[in-house]
Amino acid sequence: MSGKKQFPLRLDPKLYQALERWANDEFRSVNAHIEFLLRDAARRSGRLRDEKEQEG
């Protein structure tokens, strides 16, 4: 069983299309790209510590 939380996400169709193109450019699924973007934003804002910091 996956340790990831699942929840529905409603997006404007135009935003989804932009995310889909962006994800394809980065060779990611839309879901993985959204997670990447959210993780990066949380890390940059200081709300999420880097995994390397948590280990050491």
KELO-736630 format. One line per field, with one value per residue: residue number from 1; residue in one letter; x, y, z of N, C-alpha, C, CB in turn. Coordinates in Angstrom, 3 decimals. Glycine has a CB too. Example, Ala and Ser with C-alpha at 12.3 -4.5 7.8 and 13.67 -1.06 7.14 Angstrom:
// residues 2
k = 1	2
r = a	s
n_u = 13.190	12.850
n_v = -5.690	-2.250
n_w = 7.800	7.080
ca_u = 12.300	13.670
ca_v = -4.500	-1.060
ca_w = 7.800	7.140
c_u = 13.200	12.900
c_v = -3.300	0.030
c_w = 7.800	7.870
cb_u = 11.308	14.084
cb_v = -4.473	-0.598
cb_w = 9.046	5.725
//
This chain:
// residues 56
k = 1	2	3	4	5	6	7	8	9	10	11	12	13	14	15	16	17	18	19	20	21	22	23	24	25	26	27	28	29	30	31	32	33	34	35	36	37	38	39	40	41	42	43	44	45	46	47	48	49	50	51	52	53	54	55	56
r = m	s	g	k	k	q	f	p	l	r	l	d	p	k	l	y	q	a	l	e	r	w	a	n	d	e	f	r	s	v	n	a	h	i	e	f	l	l	r	d	a	a	r	r	s	g	r	l	r	d	e	k	e	q	e	g
n_u = 0.844	0.527	2.198	1.207	-1.007	-4.246	-6.399	-9.173	-8.730	-9.673	-9.317	-9.039	-9.758	-7.995	-5.725	-5.039	-4.369	-2.090	-0.405	-0.230	1.145	3.557	4.385	4.787	6.947	8.888	9.073	7.342	4.485	1.303	0.353	2.716	4.191	2.708	2.993	5.795	6.027	4.559	6.037	8.502	7.754	6.914	9.311	10.951	9.667	10.261	8.684	8.919	11.340	14.409	14.994	17.576	18.432	16.784	17.729	20.332
n_v = -1.188	2.220	5.025	7.496	10.271	10.415	12.509	14.263	16.603	19.569	21.274	24.135	23.676	24.860	25.412	22.801	21.790	23.333	22.438	19.773	19.915	21.002	19.007	16.914	17.970	17.706	15.022	13.735	12.452	14.130	14.149	13.540	15.789	17.903	17.243	17.560	20.346	21.421	20.425	21.687	24.396	24.426	23.760	25.922	27.999	27.463	25.752	23.073	20.813	19.856	16.481	15.570	17.179	16.235	13.657	13.949
n_w = 0.000	-0.789	0.677	0.211	0.359	-0.938	-2.840	-4.316	-6.972	-8.337	-11.306	-13.419	-16.818	-18.758	-17.219	-16.523	-19.061	-19.633	-17.576	-18.326	-20.790	-19.854	-18.057	-19.867	-21.301	-19.371	-19.075	-17.253	-15.461	-15.248	-12.631	-11.160	-11.832	-10.750	-8.037	-7.842	-8.355	-6.198	-4.008	-4.458	-4.210	-1.520	-0.252	-1.006	0.319	2.886	4.281	4.084	4.825	3.224	2.167	2.593	4.699	6.733	7.138	8.171
ca_u = 0.000	1.296	2.144	0.796	-2.387	-4.999	-7.548	-9.576	-8.268	-10.393	-8.526	-9.548	-9.249	-6.846	-4.580	-4.658	-3.691	-0.753	0.355	-0.003	2.234	4.758	4.778	5.328	8.270	9.791	8.966	6.647	3.024	0.744	0.315	4.082	4.648	2.027	3.670	7.102	5.859	4.137	7.164	9.483	7.218	6.941	10.717	11.450	9.049	10.708	7.641	9.279	12.795	14.963	15.180	18.968	18.495	16.081	18.543	21.533
ca_v = 0.000	3.447	5.929	8.814	10.681	10.633	13.397	14.793	17.956	20.157	22.316	24.755	22.916	25.517	25.186	21.402	21.643	23.907	21.503	18.560	20.211	21.187	17.685	16.177	18.529	17.238	13.556	13.332	12.451	15.364	13.976	13.667	17.164	18.714	16.963	18.197	21.790	21.716	20.149	22.745	25.630	24.266	23.799	27.296	28.875	27.053	24.956	21.662	20.639	18.911	15.132	15.459	17.820	15.390	12.492	14.283
ca_w = 0.000	-0.918	1.807	-0.252	0.582	-2.167	-2.722	-5.620	-7.260	-9.472	-11.957	-14.625	-17.966	-19.388	-16.340	-16.676	-20.353	-19.488	-16.739	-19.113	-21.730	-19.056	-17.573	-21.019	-21.573	-18.315	-19.058	-16.032	-15.531	-14.695	-11.187	-10.642	-12.016	-9.735	-6.766	-7.942	-8.217	-4.826	-3.119	-4.683	-3.620	-0.060	0.158	-1.174	1.311	4.212	4.930	3.939	4.845	2.265	2.700	3.039	6.014	7.682	7.416	8.918
c_u = 0.883	1.134	1.688	-0.687	-3.054	-6.155	-7.906	-9.087	-8.999	-9.570	-9.279	-8.961	-8.035	-5.589	-4.105	-3.910	-2.273	0.132	0.701	1.142	3.567	5.286	5.384	6.725	9.317	9.775	8.390	5.165	2.536	0.742	1.709	4.581	3.986	2.697	5.052	6.989	5.463	5.276	8.218	9.014	7.262	8.371	11.248	10.889	9.461	9.699	7.905	10.791	13.207	15.140	16.585	19.124	17.860	16.908	19.692	21.282
c_v = 1.242	4.321	7.315	9.047	10.933	11.589	13.929	16.236	18.455	21.311	22.875	23.990	23.544	25.336	23.744	21.182	22.192	22.985	20.227	18.770	20.317	19.842	16.856	16.671	18.009	15.709	13.040	13.180	13.779	15.289	14.173	15.103	18.098	18.499	17.628	19.701	22.182	21.506	21.260	24.055	25.564	24.350	25.230	28.251	28.528	26.216	23.460	21.570	19.658	17.558	14.951	16.069	16.938	14.179	12.814	15.294
c_w = 0.000	0.319	1.417	-0.011	-0.767	-1.895	-4.104	-5.768	-8.493	-10.017	-13.144	-15.822	-18.655	-18.545	-16.477	-17.993	-20.296	-18.667	-17.510	-20.114	-20.994	-18.556	-18.701	-21.375	-20.602	-18.173	-17.735	-16.339	-14.955	-13.175	-10.571	-10.765	-11.010	-8.379	-6.739	-7.695	-6.791	-3.833	-3.242	-4.037	-2.088	0.472	0.097	-0.119	2.736	4.964	4.858	3.905	3.774	2.933	3.222	4.432	7.073	8.066	8.351	9.924
cb_u = -0.957	0.871	3.478	1.118	-2.456	-5.521	-7.256	-11.120	-6.722	-11.824	-7.161	-9.185	-10.342	-7.129	-4.944	-5.900	-4.481	-0.824	-0.442	-1.297	1.947	4.475	3.571	4.395	8.222	9.410	10.342	6.873	2.405	-0.690	-0.232	5.031	4.358	0.509	3.804	7.726	4.809	2.944	7.789	9.725	5.767	6.306	11.571	11.098	7.546	11.041	6.307	8.646	13.279	16.306	14.880	19.922	17.804	14.755	19.071	22.596
cb_v = 0.003	4.214	6.005	8.980	11.949	9.294	14.564	14.721	18.000	20.640	21.772	26.288	22.754	27.015	25.503	20.500	22.352	25.297	21.152	18.151	21.518	22.122	16.952	16.317	20.043	17.882	12.926	14.365	11.222	15.611	12.585	12.714	17.637	18.357	15.432	17.926	22.289	20.843	18.765	22.947	25.873	22.922	22.871	27.811	28.809	28.250	25.257	21.031	20.159	19.420	14.084	16.155	19.186	14.951	11.912	14.739
cb_w = 1.223	-2.167	2.462	-1.729	1.482	-2.738	-1.738	-5.789	-7.468	-9.057	-12.399	-14.679	-18.970	-19.599	-14.866	-16.612	-21.457	-18.834	-15.468	-19.856	-22.499	-17.874	-16.965	-22.236	-21.510	-16.984	-19.303	-14.887	-14.751	-15.229	-10.835	-11.388	-13.443	-9.659	-6.547	-9.319	-9.203	-4.440	-3.445	-6.197	-4.101	0.348	-0.735	-2.564	1.190	5.017	4.307	2.651	6.224	1.699	1.635	2.035	5.983	7.111	6.136	8.042
//
